[in-house]
Amino acid sequence: MRIRLLLLVGFLIITLQACIYRMDIPQGNQIDPKKLEQLKTGMTKSQVEFLLGSAAINDHYHANQAHYVYYRYNGKDQTTELKKMILTYDADVLVNIEGDLN
C-alpha cells in the first residue's frame, strides 16, 4: 500500500511540474516607441528626463552619458531580451544617441 501511495505522489509531482506558471520579469527602462520618435539631438538633459524618465545607469566616471537599459526575462520560453541606449550630453545638451531601445 505504501509503495502505491509513494508511486502516486511521485507521479503527481512529475506531471504537475508542467503546470507551474513562470512569470515574465521586465527590468529597467521600458520606453514607448512614440516617445523615442520625439527624442532629438539638441534637447536639454531635463527635457530628455521628462520625456523618457531617469536613466537606469548614471556613470560617475562619464558624467556626460546616460544609459537606458531594458532587460526582460520571458518565463514561458525561458529566454532573455536585452536592449541598451546611451545618450551623450555636452554642457547638458543631447549630442549623440546610440543603441537599440526601440
C-alpha positions as CSV (number, residue, x, y, z in Angstrom):
1,M,0.0,0.0,0.0
2,R,2.8,2.4,0.9
3,I,4.5,1.7,-2.4
4,R,1.4,2.6,-4.4
5,L,1.0,5.8,-2.4
6,L,4.6,6.7,-2.9
7,L,4.4,6.0,-6.7
8,L,1.2,8.1,-7.0
9,V,2.8,11.0,-5.2
10,G,5.9,10.8,-7.3
11,F,3.8,10.6,-10.5
12,L,1.8,13.6,-9.4
13,I,4.9,15.7,-8.6
14,I,6.4,14.9,-12.0
15,T,3.3,15.6,-14.0
16,L,2.2,18.8,-12.1
17,Q,5.6,20.5,-12.7
18,A,4.4,21.3,-16.2
19,C,1.5,23.4,-14.7
20,I,3.8,25.8,-12.9
21,Y,3.4,29.4,-14.0
22,R,6.6,31.2,-14.8
23,M,6.1,35.0,-14.9
24,D,7.8,37.5,-17.2
25,I,10.3,39.7,-15.4
26,P,10.9,43.2,-17.0
27,Q,13.5,45.4,-15.5
28,G,14.9,48.8,-16.4
29,N,13.6,51.5,-18.7
30,Q,10.7,50.2,-20.9
31,I,10.2,53.2,-23.3
32,D,7.2,53.7,-25.6
33,P,8.4,53.9,-29.3
34,K,6.3,57.1,-29.7
35,K,8.4,58.8,-27.1
36,L,11.6,57.7,-28.9
37,E,10.4,59.3,-32.0
38,Q,10.2,62.6,-30.1
39,L,13.8,62.3,-28.9
40,K,16.1,64.6,-30.9
41,T,19.7,65.9,-30.5
42,G,19.7,69.4,-29.1
43,M,17.3,68.7,-26.3
44,T,18.4,69.6,-22.8
45,K,19.0,66.9,-20.2
46,S,15.9,67.9,-18.2
47,Q,13.7,67.6,-21.4
48,V,15.1,64.1,-22.1
49,E,14.4,63.0,-18.5
50,F,10.9,64.4,-18.7
51,L,10.3,62.5,-21.9
52,L,12.0,59.2,-21.1
53,G,12.3,59.2,-17.3
54,S,15.5,58.9,-15.3
55,A,18.3,56.8,-16.7
56,A,19.0,53.3,-15.3
57,I,22.7,53.9,-15.0
58,N,24.4,57.2,-14.3
59,D,28.2,56.7,-14.5
60,H,30.2,58.9,-12.3
61,Y,33.3,58.4,-14.5
62,H,31.4,59.5,-17.6
63,A,29.0,62.2,-16.2
64,N,28.1,63.3,-19.7
65,Q,26.5,59.9,-20.5
66,A,23.1,58.4,-19.5
67,H,22.5,54.7,-20.0
68,Y,18.9,53.5,-20.6
69,V,18.8,49.7,-20.2
70,Y,15.8,47.3,-20.6
71,Y,16.0,43.6,-19.7
72,R,13.2,41.1,-19.9
73,Y,13.1,37.5,-18.9
74,N,10.4,35.5,-20.6
75,G,9.3,32.9,-18.1
76,K,7.4,30.7,-20.6
77,D,10.2,30.4,-23.1
78,Q,13.0,31.0,-20.6
79,T,14.6,33.5,-23.0
80,T,16.1,36.9,-22.2
81,E,16.0,40.2,-24.1
82,L,18.4,43.0,-23.6
83,K,18.2,46.4,-25.1
84,K,20.5,49.4,-24.4
85,M,20.7,53.1,-25.4
86,I,23.4,55.5,-24.5
87,L,22.8,59.2,-24.6
88,T,25.7,61.6,-24.7
89,Y,25.5,65.2,-23.5
90,D,27.7,68.2,-24.0
91,A,27.0,71.0,-21.5
92,D,23.6,69.4,-20.7
93,V,22.6,69.3,-24.4
94,L,22.0,66.0,-26.1
95,V,24.6,65.5,-28.8
96,N,24.6,61.7,-29.6
97,I,22.1,58.8,-29.4
98,E,23.4,55.2,-29.6
99,G,21.6,51.9,-29.1
100,D,18.6,49.9,-29.8
101,L,16.0,50.6,-27.1
102,N,13.1,50.9,-29.6
